[in-house]
C-alpha cells in the first residue's frame, strides 16, 4: 500500500484539497470543526505532511536569499 496523499485525506474528510492543506497548516481560514475532521482523517490514514515540498516553487533568487539568511553558503 502506498503512502496516503493529501487528496486521499481530503476525500476522507469530504473537503477540497485546498481546504485540507489549509486545515493541516493550521490557518484560520478553515472552521475549527473542519480542521478537526481533516486532522482526524489524516491520522486515520497515516498521512504525514512533507515539509520539504513547500520550497519547490521558489525561484532561484528566493532560494538563495533564504539560504543566505540561514548562513548557508
Secondary structure, 3 states (H helix, E strand, C coil): CCCCCHHHHHHHHCCCHHHHHHHHHCCCCCCHHHHHHHHHHHHHHCCCCCHHHHHCCCCHHHHHHHHHHHCCC
